[in-house]
Amino acid sequence: MQSENLSCLMRLSWEIQRKKKCSRAKSLRAAWAITLNEDITIYYLVKRHSHSFYPNKIQLSDLTLFSNQ
């Protein structure tokens, strides 16, 4: 795995650990699951937080979990 992917994974797990107040191992497993299923996760979050009264401003095909800059 590339070092930038690992750093994103670690940053995400630290954020989960800090916000959810869970163990390091549990937050790392959650971050790993999120990154492995990022296309499903992003789609689910956009659908969950979108309203049915107006269309999304963002196309679902343009969404990514981590931007490749």
CHARMM-style PDB file with segment names, atoms N, HN, CA, C and O in Angstrom:
ATOM      1  N   MET     1       0.846  -1.177   0.000  1.00  0.00      PROA
ATOM      2  CA  MET     1       0.000   0.000   0.000  1.00  0.00      PROA
ATOM      3  C   MET     1       0.892   1.242   0.000  1.00  0.00      PROA
ATOM      4  O   MET     1       1.946   1.244   0.637  1.00  0.00      PROA
ATOM      5  N   GLN     2       0.491   2.269  -0.689  1.00  0.00      PROA
ATOM      6  HN  GLN     2      -0.364   2.267  -1.206  1.00  0.00      PROA
ATOM      7  CA  GLN     2       1.306   3.472  -0.801  1.00  0.00      PROA
ATOM      8  C   GLN     2       1.287   4.243   0.522  1.00  0.00      PROA
ATOM      9  O   GLN     2       0.345   4.132   1.307  1.00  0.00      PROA
ATOM     10  N   SER     3       2.329   5.013   0.748  1.00  0.00      PROA
ATOM     11  HN  SER     3       3.094   5.104   0.111  1.00  0.00      PROA
ATOM     12  CA  SER     3       2.447   5.734   2.016  1.00  0.00      PROA
ATOM     13  C   SER     3       1.367   6.798   2.181  1.00  0.00      PROA
ATOM     14  O   SER     3       0.918   7.053   3.298  1.00  0.00      PROA
ATOM     15  N   GLU     4       0.939   7.428   1.069  1.00  0.00      PROA
ATOM     16  HN  GLU     4       1.304   7.221   0.161  1.00  0.00      PROA
ATOM     17  CA  GLU     4      -0.122   8.440   1.190  1.00  0.00      PROA
ATOM     18  C   GLU     4      -1.459   7.786   1.530  1.00  0.00      PROA
ATOM     19  O   GLU     4      -2.269   8.381   2.241  1.00  0.00      PROA
ATOM     20  N   ASN     5      -1.701   6.575   1.036  1.00  0.00      PROA
ATOM     21  HN  ASN     5      -1.043   6.092   0.459  1.00  0.00      PROA
ATOM     22  CA  ASN     5      -2.914   5.862   1.411  1.00  0.00      PROA
ATOM     23  C   ASN     5      -2.879   5.466   2.879  1.00  0.00      PROA
ATOM     24  O   ASN     5      -3.893   5.528   3.574  1.00  0.00      PROA
ATOM     25  N   LEU     6      -1.707   5.061   3.343  1.00  0.00      PROA
ATOM     26  HN  LEU     6      -0.883   5.011   2.778  1.00  0.00      PROA
ATOM     27  CA  LEU     6      -1.572   4.715   4.758  1.00  0.00      PROA
ATOM     28  C   LEU     6      -1.751   5.928   5.649  1.00  0.00      PROA
ATOM     29  O   LEU     6      -2.356   5.824   6.716  1.00  0.00      PROA
ATOM     30  N   SER     7      -1.240   7.072   5.234  1.00  0.00      PROA
ATOM     31  HN  SER     7      -0.749   7.156   4.367  1.00  0.00      PROA
ATOM     32  CA  SER     7      -1.401   8.270   6.057  1.00  0.00      PROA
ATOM     33  C   SER     7      -2.865   8.709   6.099  1.00  0.00      PROA
ATOM     34  O   SER     7      -3.334   9.182   7.134  1.00  0.00      PROA
ATOM     35  N   CYS     8      -3.587   8.560   4.996  1.00  0.00      PROA
ATOM     36  HN  CYS     8      -3.206   8.175   4.155  1.00  0.00      PROA
ATOM     37  CA  CYS     8      -5.025   8.872   4.996  1.00  0.00      PROA
ATOM     38  C   CYS     8      -5.773   7.916   5.916  1.00  0.00      PROA
ATOM     39  O   CYS     8      -6.678   8.322   6.646  1.00  0.00      PROA
ATOM     40  N   LEU     9      -5.392   6.660   5.876  1.00  0.00      PROA
ATOM     41  HN  LEU     9      -4.657   6.330   5.284  1.00  0.00      PROA
ATOM     42  CA  LEU     9      -6.002   5.655   6.739  1.00  0.00      PROA
ATOM     43  C   LEU     9      -5.753   5.977   8.209  1.00  0.00      PROA
ATOM     44  O   LEU     9      -6.670   5.895   9.027  1.00  0.00      PROA
ATOM     45  N   MET    10      -4.537   6.338   8.543  1.00  0.00      PROA
ATOM     46  HN  MET    10      -3.793   6.404   7.879  1.00  0.00      PROA
ATOM     47  CA  MET    10      -4.206   6.666   9.925  1.00  0.00      PROA
ATOM     48  C   MET    10      -4.919   7.929  10.389  1.00  0.00      PROA
ATOM     49  O   MET    10      -5.417   7.983  11.514  1.00  0.00      PROA
ATOM     50  N   ARG    11      -4.972   8.942   9.533  1.00  0.00      PROA
ATOM     51  HN  ARG    11      -4.568   8.898   8.619  1.00  0.00      PROA
ATOM     52  CA  ARG    11      -5.680  10.176   9.887  1.00  0.00      PROA
ATOM     53  C   ARG    11      -7.157   9.906  10.147  1.00  0.00      PROA
ATOM     54  O   ARG    11      -7.734  10.424  11.104  1.00  0.00      PROA
ATOM     55  N   LEU    12      -7.761   9.093   9.294  1.00  0.00      PROA
ATOM     56  HN  LEU    12      -7.293   8.672   8.517  1.00  0.00      PROA
ATOM     57  CA  LEU    12      -9.165   8.745   9.460  1.00  0.00      PROA
ATOM     58  C   LEU    12      -9.390   7.957  10.744  1.00  0.00      PROA
ATOM     59  O   LEU    12     -10.370   8.196  11.450  1.00  0.00      PROA
ATOM     60  N   SER    13      -8.500   7.027  11.055  1.00  0.00      PROA
ATOM     61  HN  SER    13      -7.704   6.833  10.482  1.00  0.00      PROA
ATOM     62  CA  SER    13      -8.667   6.237  12.274  1.00  0.00      PROA
ATOM     63  C   SER    13      -8.469   7.093  13.523  1.00  0.00      PROA
ATOM     64  O   SER    13      -9.157   6.887  14.523  1.00  0.00      PROA
ATOM     65  N   TRP    14      -7.543   8.049  13.481  1.00  0.00      PROA
ATOM     66  HN  TRP    14      -6.984   8.217  12.669  1.00  0.00      PROA
ATOM     67  CA  TRP    14      -7.365   8.950  14.623  1.00  0.00      PROA
ATOM     68  C   TRP    14      -8.610   9.795  14.846  1.00  0.00      PROA
ATOM     69  O   TRP    14      -9.021  10.025  15.984  1.00  0.00      PROA
ATOM     70  N   GLU    15      -9.208  10.257  13.750  1.00  0.00      PROA
ATOM     71  HN  GLU    15      -8.874  10.070  12.826  1.00  0.00      PROA
ATOM     72  CA  GLU    15     -10.424  11.055  13.866  1.00  0.00      PROA
ATOM     73  C   GLU    15     -11.568  10.227  14.437  1.00  0.00      PROA
ATOM     74  O   GLU    15     -12.320  10.709  15.284  1.00  0.00      PROA
ATOM     75  N   ILE    16     -11.706   8.992  13.984  1.00  0.00      PROA
ATOM     76  HN  ILE    16     -11.095   8.600  13.296  1.00  0.00      PROA
ATOM     77  CA  ILE    16     -12.747   8.105  14.514  1.00  0.00      PROA
ATOM     78  C   ILE    16     -12.510   7.845  15.993  1.00  0.00      PROA
ATOM     79  O   ILE    16     -13.449   7.885  16.789  1.00  0.00      PROA
ATOM     80  N   GLN    17     -11.277   7.583  16.365  1.00  0.00      PROA
ATOM     81  HN  GLN    17     -10.515   7.551  15.718  1.00  0.00      PROA
ATOM     82  CA  GLN    17     -10.956   7.318  17.763  1.00  0.00      PROA
ATOM     83  C   GLN    17     -11.261   8.528  18.638  1.00  0.00      PROA
ATOM     84  O   GLN    17     -11.791   8.379  19.739  1.00  0.00      PROA
ATOM     85  N   ARG    18     -10.936   9.698  18.168  1.00  0.00      PROA
ATOM     86  HN  ARG    18     -10.506   9.819  17.274  1.00  0.00      PROA
ATOM     87  CA  ARG    18     -11.160  10.909  18.942  1.00  0.00      PROA
ATOM     88  C   ARG    18     -12.647  11.232  19.093  1.00  0.00      PROA
ATOM     89  O   ARG    18     -13.100  11.608  20.174  1.00  0.00      PROA
ATOM     90  N   LYS    19     -13.404  11.084  17.998  1.00  0.00      PROA
ATOM     91  HN  LYS    19     -13.036  10.778  17.120  1.00  0.00      PROA
ATOM     92  CA  LYS    19     -14.823  11.453  18.039  1.00  0.00      PROA
ATOM     93  C   LYS    19     -15.694  10.408  18.712  1.00  0.00      PROA
ATOM     94  O   LYS    19     -16.630  10.754  19.432  1.00  0.00      PROA
ATOM     95  N   LYS    20     -15.399   9.136  18.490  1.00  0.00      PROA
ATOM     96  HN  LYS    20     -14.638   8.855  17.905  1.00  0.00      PROA
ATOM     97  CA  LYS    20     -16.227   8.058  19.031  1.00  0.00      PROA
ATOM     98  C   LYS    20     -15.734   7.540  20.374  1.00  0.00      PROA
ATOM     99  O   LYS    20     -16.429   6.776  21.043  1.00  0.00      PROA
ATOM    100  N   LYS    21     -14.515   7.964  20.773  1.00  0.00      PROA
ATOM    101  HN  LYS    21     -13.950   8.584  20.228  1.00  0.00      PROA
ATOM    102  CA  LYS    21     -13.919   7.534  22.043  1.00  0.00      PROA
ATOM    103  C   LYS    21     -13.876   6.009  22.151  1.00  0.00      PROA
ATOM    104  O   LYS    21     -14.326   5.425  23.137  1.00  0.00      PROA
ATOM    105  N   CYS    22     -13.329   5.390  21.121  1.00  0.00      PROA
ATOM    106  HN  CYS    22     -12.963   5.864  20.320  1.00  0.00      PROA
ATOM    107  CA  CYS    22     -13.194   3.931  21.100  1.00  0.00      PROA
ATOM    108  C   CYS    22     -11.711   3.558  21.080  1.00  0.00      PROA
ATOM    109  O   CYS    22     -10.849   4.433  20.993  1.00  0.00      PROA
ATOM    110  N   SER    23     -11.422   2.283  21.161  1.00  0.00      PROA
ATOM    111  HN  SER    23     -12.122   1.572  21.232  1.00  0.00      PROA
ATOM    112  CA  SER    23     -10.038   1.820  21.215  1.00  0.00      PROA
ATOM    113  C   SER    23      -9.340   2.044  19.875  1.00  0.00      PROA
ATOM    114  O   SER    23      -9.988   2.245  18.847  1.00  0.00      PROA
ATOM    115  N   ARG    24      -8.029   2.005  19.906  1.00  0.00      PROA
ATOM    116  HN  ARG    24      -7.503   1.841  20.740  1.00  0.00      PROA
ATOM    117  CA  ARG    24      -7.225   2.217  18.702  1.00  0.00      PROA
ATOM    118  C   ARG    24      -7.482   1.133  17.665  1.00  0.00      PROA
ATOM    119  O   ARG    24      -7.588   1.417  16.472  1.00  0.00      PROA
ATOM    120  N   ALA    25      -7.582  -0.102  18.124  1.00  0.00      PROA
ATOM    121  HN  ALA    25      -7.496  -0.333  19.094  1.00  0.00      PROA
ATOM    122  CA  ALA    25      -7.813  -1.211  17.197  1.00  0.00      PROA
ATOM    123  C   ALA    25      -9.183  -1.107  16.532  1.00  0.00      PROA
ATOM    124  O   ALA    25      -9.316  -1.352  15.333  1.00  0.00      PROA
ATOM    125  N   LYS    26     -10.190  -0.747  17.306  1.00  0.00      PROA
ATOM    126  HN  LYS    26     -10.081  -0.548  18.280  1.00  0.00      PROA
ATOM    127  CA  LYS    26     -11.541  -0.643  16.755  1.00  0.00      PROA
ATOM    128  C   LYS    26     -11.635   0.505  15.744  1.00  0.00      PROA
ATOM    129  O   LYS    26     -12.281   0.367  14.705  1.00  0.00      PROA
ATOM    130  N   SER    27     -10.999   1.623  16.045  1.00  0.00      PROA
ATOM    131  HN  SER    27     -10.475   1.735  16.889  1.00  0.00      PROA
ATOM    132  CA  SER    27     -11.039   2.749  15.114  1.00  0.00      PROA
ATOM    133  C   SER    27     -10.257   2.446  13.838  1.00  0.00      PROA
ATOM    134  O   SER    27     -10.644   2.887  12.755  1.00  0.00      PROA
ATOM    135  N   LEU    28      -9.161   1.697  13.958  1.00  0.00      PROA
ATOM    136  HN  LEU    28      -8.847   1.340  14.838  1.00  0.00      PROA
ATOM    137  CA  LEU    28      -8.391   1.319  12.775  1.00  0.00      PROA
ATOM    138  C   LEU    28      -9.173   0.351  11.887  1.00  0.00      PROA
ATOM    139  O   LEU    28      -9.117   0.452  10.661  1.00  0.00      PROA
ATOM    140  N   ARG    29      -9.899  -0.582  12.497  1.00  0.00      PROA
ATOM    141  HN  ARG    29      -9.944  -0.664  13.493  1.00  0.00      PROA
ATOM    142  CA  ARG    29     -10.752  -1.493  11.720  1.00  0.00      PROA
ATOM    143  C   ARG    29     -11.860  -0.721  11.005  1.00  0.00      PROA
ATOM    144  O   ARG    29     -12.172  -1.004   9.848  1.00  0.00      PROA
ATOM    145  N   ALA    30     -12.454   0.252  11.695  1.00  0.00      PROA
ATOM    146  HN  ALA    30     -12.201   0.481  12.635  1.00  0.00      PROA
ATOM    147  CA  ALA    30     -13.515   1.050  11.076  1.00  0.00      PROA
ATOM    148  C   ALA    30     -12.970   1.873   9.911  1.00  0.00      PROA
ATOM    149  O   ALA    30     -13.606   1.960   8.861  1.00  0.00      PROA
ATOM    150  N   ALA    31     -11.808   2.470  10.091  1.00  0.00      PROA
ATOM    151  HN  ALA    31     -11.291   2.399  10.944  1.00  0.00      PROA
ATOM    152  CA  ALA    31     -11.199   3.250   9.010  1.00  0.00      PROA
ATOM    153  C   ALA    31     -10.847   2.366   7.827  1.00  0.00      PROA
ATOM    154  O   ALA    31     -11.027   2.767   6.677  1.00  0.00      PROA
ATOM    155  N   TRP    32     -10.347   1.163   8.097  1.00  0.00      PROA
ATOM    156  HN  TRP    32     -10.202   0.837   9.031  1.00  0.00      PROA
ATOM    157  CA  TRP    32     -10.006   0.224   7.037  1.00  0.00      PROA
ATOM    158  C   TRP    32     -11.249  -0.175   6.250  1.00  0.00      PROA
ATOM    159  O   TRP    32     -11.210  -0.255   5.022  1.00  0.00      PROA
ATOM    160  N   ALA    33     -12.350  -0.426   6.954  1.00  0.00      PROA
ATOM    161  HN  ALA    33     -12.382  -0.361   7.951  1.00  0.00      PROA
ATOM    162  CA  ALA    33     -13.606  -0.791   6.290  1.00  0.00      PROA
ATOM    163  C   ALA    33     -14.127   0.359   5.434  1.00  0.00      PROA
ATOM    164  O   ALA    33     -14.634   0.137   4.334  1.00  0.00      PROA
ATOM    165  N   ILE    34     -14.005   1.579   5.932  1.00  0.00      PROA
ATOM    166  HN  ILE    34     -13.593   1.760   6.825  1.00  0.00      PROA
ATOM    167  CA  ILE    34     -14.464   2.745   5.173  1.00  0.00      PROA
ATOM    168  C   ILE    34     -13.645   2.903   3.900  1.00  0.00      PROA
ATOM    169  O   ILE    34     -14.210   3.142   2.832  1.00  0.00      PROA
ATOM    170  N   THR    35     -12.326   2.774   3.992  1.00  0.00      PROA
ATOM    171  HN  THR    35     -11.867   2.580   4.859  1.00  0.00      PROA
ATOM    172  CA  THR    35     -11.493   2.959   2.800  1.00  0.00      PROA
ATOM    173  C   THR    35     -11.648   1.826   1.796  1.00  0.00      PROA
ATOM    174  O   THR    35     -11.541   2.053   0.591  1.00  0.00      PROA
ATOM    175  N   LEU    36     -11.897   0.617   2.269  1.00  0.00      PROA
ATOM    176  HN  LEU    36     -11.984   0.433   3.248  1.00  0.00      PROA
ATOM    177  CA  LEU    36     -12.094  -0.498   1.338  1.00  0.00      PROA
ATOM    178  C   LEU    36     -13.406  -0.367   0.572  1.00  0.00      PROA
ATOM    179  O   LEU    36     -13.499  -0.783  -0.583  1.00  0.00      PROA
ATOM    180  N   ASN    37     -14.406   0.204   1.209  1.00  0.00      PROA
ATOM    181  HN  ASN    37     -14.330   0.541   2.147  1.00  0.00      PROA
ATOM    182  CA  ASN    37     -15.734   0.323   0.606  1.00  0.00      PROA
ATOM    183  C   ASN    37     -16.092   1.776   0.349  1.00  0.00      PROA
ATOM    184  O   ASN    37     -17.242   2.171   0.541  1.00  0.00      PROA
ATOM    185  N   GLU    38     -15.135   2.573  -0.079  1.00  0.00      PROA
ATOM    186  HN  GLU    38     -14.201   2.253  -0.235  1.00  0.00      PROA
ATOM    187  CA  GLU    38     -15.364   4.007  -0.191  1.00  0.00      PROA
ATOM    188  C   GLU    38     -16.456   4.365  -1.193  1.00  0.00      PROA
ATOM    189  O   GLU    38     -17.196   5.322  -0.965  1.00  0.00      PROA
ATOM    190  N   ASP    39     -16.578   3.631  -2.289  1.00  0.00      PROA
ATOM    191  HN  ASP    39     -15.976   2.854  -2.474  1.00  0.00      PROA
ATOM    192  CA  ASP    39     -17.616   3.956  -3.270  1.00  0.00      PROA
ATOM    193  C   ASP    39     -19.005   3.730  -2.684  1.00  0.00      PROA
ATOM    194  O   ASP    39     -19.912   4.524  -2.933  1.00  0.00      PROA
ATOM    195  N   ILE    40     -19.184   2.678  -1.921  1.00  0.00      PROA
ATOM    196  HN  ILE    40     -18.446   2.033  -1.718  1.00  0.00      PROA
ATOM    197  CA  ILE    40     -20.467   2.396  -1.286  1.00  0.00      PROA
ATOM    198  C   ILE    40     -20.734   3.392  -0.160  1.00  0.00      PROA
ATOM    199  O   ILE    40     -21.858   3.867   0.003  1.00  0.00      PROA
ATOM    200  N   THR    41     -19.694   3.705   0.616  1.00  0.00      PROA
ATOM    201  HN  THR    41     -18.781   3.319   0.484  1.00  0.00      PROA
ATOM    202  CA  THR    41     -19.834   4.627   1.746  1.00  0.00      PROA
ATOM    203  C   THR    41     -20.249   6.011   1.274  1.00  0.00      PROA
ATOM    204  O   THR    41     -21.180   6.597   1.828  1.00  0.00      PROA
ATOM    205  N   ILE    42     -19.583   6.536   0.275  1.00  0.00      PROA
ATOM    206  HN  ILE    42     -18.828   6.060  -0.175  1.00  0.00      PROA
ATOM    207  CA  ILE    42     -19.894   7.871  -0.239  1.00  0.00      PROA
ATOM    208  C   ILE    42     -21.302   7.911  -0.815  1.00  0.00      PROA
ATOM    209  O   ILE    42     -22.056   8.845  -0.542  1.00  0.00      PROA
ATOM    210  N   TYR    43     -21.661   6.917  -1.601  1.00  0.00      PROA
ATOM    211  HN  TYR    43     -21.048   6.158  -1.822  1.00  0.00      PROA
ATOM    212  CA  TYR    43     -23.000   6.858  -2.188  1.00  0.00      PROA
ATOM    213  C   TYR    43     -24.061   6.834  -1.092  1.00  0.00      PROA
ATOM    214  O   TYR    43     -25.061   7.547  -1.181  1.00  0.00      PROA
ATOM    215  N   TYR    44     -23.851   6.019  -0.059  1.00  0.00      PROA
ATOM    216  HN  TYR    44     -23.039   5.440   0.013  1.00  0.00      PROA
ATOM    217  CA  TYR    44     -24.800   5.909   1.044  1.00  0.00      PROA
ATOM    218  C   TYR    44     -24.943   7.243   1.783  1.00  0.00      PROA
ATOM    219  O   TYR    44     -26.059   7.659   2.092  1.00  0.00      PROA
ATOM    220  N   LEU    45     -23.834   7.907   2.065  1.00  0.00      PROA
ATOM    221  HN  LEU    45     -22.927   7.569   1.814  1.00  0.00      PROA
ATOM    222  CA  LEU    45     -23.889   9.169   2.803  1.00  0.00      PROA
ATOM    223  C   LEU    45     -24.582  10.269   2.007  1.00  0.00      PROA
ATOM    224  O   LEU    45     -25.349  11.052   2.567  1.00  0.00      PROA
ATOM    225  N   VAL    46     -24.317  10.331   0.706  1.00  0.00      PROA
ATOM    226  HN  VAL    46     -23.695   9.695   0.251  1.00  0.00      PROA
ATOM    227  CA  VAL    46     -24.970  11.347  -0.120  1.00  0.00      PROA
ATOM    228  C   VAL    46     -26.467  11.088  -0.187  1.00  0.00      PROA
ATOM    229  O   VAL    46     -27.264  12.017  -0.055  1.00  0.00      PROA
ATOM    230  N   LYS    47     -26.852   9.845  -0.390  1.00  0.00      PROA
ATOM    231  HN  LYS    47     -26.205   9.090  -0.498  1.00  0.00      PROA
ATOM    232  CA  LYS    47     -28.279   9.522  -0.443  1.00  0.00      PROA
ATOM    233  C   LYS    47     -28.960   9.783   0.892  1.00  0.00      PROA
ATOM    234  O   LYS    47     -30.096  10.254   0.929  1.00  0.00      PROA
ATOM    235  N   ARG    48     -28.278   9.482   1.981  1.00  0.00      PROA
ATOM    236  HN  ARG    48     -27.355   9.099   1.951  1.00  0.00      PROA
ATOM    237  CA  ARG    48     -28.863   9.647   3.311  1.00  0.00      PROA
ATOM    238  C   ARG    48     -29.082  11.116   3.657  1.00  0.00      PROA
ATOM    239  O   ARG    48     -30.086  11.465   4.277  1.00  0.00      PROA
ATOM    240  N   HSD    49     -28.156  11.967   3.262  1.00  0.00      PROA
ATOM    241  HN  HSD    49     -27.340  11.683   2.759  1.00  0.00      PROA
ATOM    242  CA  HSD    49     -28.227  13.374   3.647  1.00  0.00      PROA
ATOM    243  C   HSD    49     -28.771  14.275   2.550  1.00  0.00      PROA
ATOM    244  O   HSD    49     -28.688  15.498   2.667  1.00  0.00      PROA
ATOM    245  N   SER    50     -29.317  13.709   1.503  1.00  0.00      PROA
ATOM    246  HN  SER    50     -29.384  12.716   1.408  1.00  0.00      PROA
ATOM    247  CA  SER    50     -29.929  14.492   0.438  1.00  0.00      PROA
ATOM    248  C   SER    50     -31.431  14.576   0.669  1.00  0.00      PROA
ATOM    249  O   SER    50     -32.043  13.699   1.279  1.00  0.00      PROA
ATOM    250  N   HSD    51     -31.994  15.648   0.166  1.00  0.00      PROA
ATOM    251  HN  HSD    51     -31.497  16.360  -0.330  1.00  0.00      PROA
ATOM    252  CA  HSD    51     -33.433  15.822   0.258  1.00  0.00      PROA
ATOM    253  C   HSD    51     -34.081  15.352  -1.035  1.00  0.00      PROA
ATOM    254  O   HSD    51     -33.472  15.397  -2.104  1.00  0.00      PROA
ATOM    255  N   SER    52     -35.308  14.908  -0.922  1.00  0.00      PROA
ATOM    256  HN  SER    52     -35.803  14.872  -0.054  1.00  0.00      PROA
ATOM    257  CA  SER    52     -36.017  14.447  -2.113  1.00  0.00      PROA
ATOM    258  C   SER    52     -36.692  15.601  -2.858  1.00  0.00      PROA
ATOM    259  O   SER    52     -37.208  15.403  -3.958  1.00  0.00      PROA
ATOM    260  N   PHE    53     -36.697  16.797  -2.275  1.00  0.00      PROA
ATOM    261  HN  PHE    53     -36.278  16.958  -1.381  1.00  0.00      PROA
ATOM    262  CA  PHE    53     -37.389  17.927  -2.883  1.00  0.00      PROA
ATOM    263  C   PHE    53     -36.569  18.650  -3.944  1.00  0.00      PROA
ATOM    264  O   PHE    53     -37.132  19.326  -4.805  1.00  0.00      PROA
ATOM    265  N   TYR    54     -35.250  18.515  -3.892  1.00  0.00      PROA
ATOM    266  HN  TYR    54     -34.793  17.965  -3.192  1.00  0.00      PROA
ATOM    267  CA  TYR    54     -34.408  19.151  -4.894  1.00  0.00      PROA
ATOM    268  C   TYR    54     -33.242  18.230  -5.228  1.00  0.00      PROA
ATOM    269  O   TYR    54     -32.788  17.474  -4.370  1.00  0.00      PROA
ATOM    270  N   PRO    55     -32.759  18.285  -6.449  1.00  0.00      PROA
ATOM    271  CA  PRO    55     -31.668  17.375  -6.854  1.00  0.00      PROA
ATOM    272  C   PRO    55     -30.346  17.757  -6.187  1.00  0.00      PROA
ATOM    273  O   PRO    55     -30.162  18.892  -5.747  1.00  0.00      PROA
ATOM    274  N   ASN    56     -29.446  16.804  -6.124  1.00  0.00      PROA
ATOM    275  HN  ASN    56     -29.596  15.882  -6.482  1.00  0.00      PROA
ATOM    276  CA  ASN    56     -28.122  17.048  -5.561  1.00  0.00      PROA
ATOM    277  C   ASN    56     -27.346  18.015  -6.441  1.00  0.00      PROA
ATOM    278  O   ASN    56     -27.484  18.010  -7.664  1.00  0.00      PROA
ATOM    279  N   LYS    57     -26.527  18.846  -5.804  1.00  0.00      PROA
ATOM    280  HN  LYS    57     -26.414  18.851  -4.810  1.00  0.00      PROA
ATOM    281  CA  LYS    57     -25.677  19.756  -6.559  1.00  0.00      PROA
ATOM    282  C   LYS    57     -24.450  19.026  -7.095  1.00  0.00      PROA
ATOM    283  O   LYS    57     -23.789  19.510  -8.015  1.00  0.00      PROA
ATOM    284  N   ILE    58     -24.149  17.880  -6.531  1.00  0.00      PROA
ATOM    285  HN  ILE    58     -24.685  17.487  -5.784  1.00  0.00      PROA
ATOM    286  CA  ILE    58     -22.977  17.103  -6.910  1.00  0.00      PROA
ATOM    287  C   ILE    58     -23.431  15.820  -7.587  1.00  0.00      PROA
ATOM    288  O   ILE    58     -24.342  15.147  -7.106  1.00  0.00      PROA
ATOM    289  N   GLN    59     -22.800  15.486  -8.692  1.00  0.00      PROA
ATOM    290  HN  GLN    59     -22.060  16.034  -9.083  1.00  0.00      PROA
ATOM    291  CA  GLN    59     -23.090  14.227  -9.358  1.00  0.00      PROA
ATOM    292  C   GLN    59     -22.465  13.082  -8.570  1.00  0.00      PROA
ATOM    293  O   GLN    59     -21.333  13.200  -8.102  1.00  0.00      PROA
ATOM    294  N   LEU    60     -23.185  11.983  -8.420  1.00  0.00      PROA
ATOM    295  HN  LEU    60     -24.105  11.888  -8.801  1.00  0.00      PROA
ATOM    296  CA  LEU    60     -22.672  10.850  -7.658  1.00  0.00      PROA
ATOM    297  C   LEU    60     -21.416  10.256  -8.286  1.00  0.00      PROA
ATOM    298  O   LEU    60     -20.581   9.694  -7.578  1.00  0.00      PROA
ATOM    299  N   SER    61     -21.273  10.369  -9.571  1.00  0.00      PROA
ATOM    300  HN  SER    61     -21.952  10.825 -10.146  1.00  0.00      PROA
ATOM    301  CA  SER    61     -20.095   9.803 -10.235  1.00  0.00      PROA
ATOM    302  C   SER    61     -18.823  10.605  -9.959  1.00  0.00      PROA
ATOM    303  O   SER    61     -17.721  10.102 -10.175  1.00  0.00      PROA
ATOM    304  N   ASP    62     -18.962  11.849  -9.482  1.00  0.00      PROA
ATOM    305  HN  ASP    62     -19.857  12.258  -9.306  1.00  0.00      PROA
ATOM    306  CA  ASP    62     -17.799  12.707  -9.226  1.00  0.00      PROA
ATOM    307  C   ASP    62     -17.290  12.625  -7.792  1.00  0.00      PROA
ATOM    308  O   ASP    62     -16.314  13.293  -7.451  1.00  0.00      PROA
ATOM    309  N   LEU    63     -17.923  11.830  -6.955  1.00  0.00      PROA
ATOM    310  HN  LEU    63     -18.716  11.288  -7.232  1.00  0.00      PROA
ATOM    311  CA  LEU    63     -17.566  11.782  -5.535  1.00  0.00      PROA
ATOM    312  C   LEU    63     -16.458  10.777  -5.258  1.00  0.00      PROA
ATOM    313  O   LEU    63     -16.448   9.675  -5.807  1.00  0.00      PROA
ATOM    314  N   THR    64     -15.526  11.175  -4.399  1.00  0.00      PROA
ATOM    315  HN  THR    64     -15.535  12.070  -3.954  1.00  0.00      PROA
ATOM    316  CA  THR    64     -14.490  10.268  -3.898  1.00  0.00      PROA
ATOM    317  C   THR    64     -14.271  10.566  -2.427  1.00  0.00      PROA
ATOM    318  O   THR    64     -14.547  11.671  -1.961  1.00  0.00      PROA
ATOM    319  N   LEU    65     -13.781   9.594  -1.709  1.00  0.00      PROA
ATOM    320  HN  LEU    65     -13.556   8.696  -2.088  1.00  0.00      PROA
ATOM    321  CA  LEU    65     -13.519   9.767  -0.286  1.00  0.00      PROA
ATOM    322  C   LEU    65     -12.293  10.640  -0.075  1.00  0.00      PROA
ATOM    323  O   LEU    65     -12.326  11.578   0.721  1.00  0.00      PROA
ATOM    324  N   PHE    66     -11.224  10.341  -0.777  1.00  0.00      PROA
ATOM    325  HN  PHE    66     -11.197   9.579  -1.424  1.00  0.00      PROA
ATOM    326  CA  PHE    66      -9.993  11.128  -0.686  1.00  0.00      PROA
ATOM    327  C   PHE    66      -9.689  11.686  -2.058  1.00  0.00      PROA
ATOM    328  O   PHE    66      -9.703  10.955  -3.049  1.00  0.00      PROA
ATOM    329  N   SER    67      -9.415  12.976  -2.122  1.00  0.00      PROA
ATOM    330  HN  SER    67      -9.404  13.570  -1.318  1.00  0.00      PROA
ATOM    331  CA  SER    67      -9.098  13.573  -3.420  1.00  0.00      PROA
ATOM    332  C   SER    67      -7.640  13.280  -3.754  1.00  0.00      PROA
ATOM    333  O   SER    67      -6.770  13.339  -2.886  1.00  0.00      PROA
ATOM    334  N   ASN    68      -7.387  12.967  -5.002  1.00  0.00      PROA
ATOM    335  HN  ASN    68      -8.094  12.918  -5.708  1.00  0.00      PROA
ATOM    336  CA  ASN    68      -6.024  12.700  -5.478  1.00  0.00      PROA
ATOM    337  C   ASN    68      -5.447  13.991  -6.018  1.00  0.00      PROA
ATOM    338  O   ASN    68      -5.673  14.342  -7.176  1.00  0.00      PROA
ATOM    339  N   GLN    69      -4.714  14.688  -5.196  1.00  0.00      PROA
ATOM    340  HN  GLN    69      -4.530  14.403  -4.256  1.00  0.00      PROA
ATOM    341  CA  GLN    69      -4.182  16.002  -5.598  1.00  0.00      PROA
ATOM    342  C   GLN    69      -2.766  15.876  -6.052  1.00  0.00      PROA
ATOM    343  OT1 GLN    69      -2.147  16.872  -6.429  1.00  0.00      PROA
TER     344      GLN     69
END
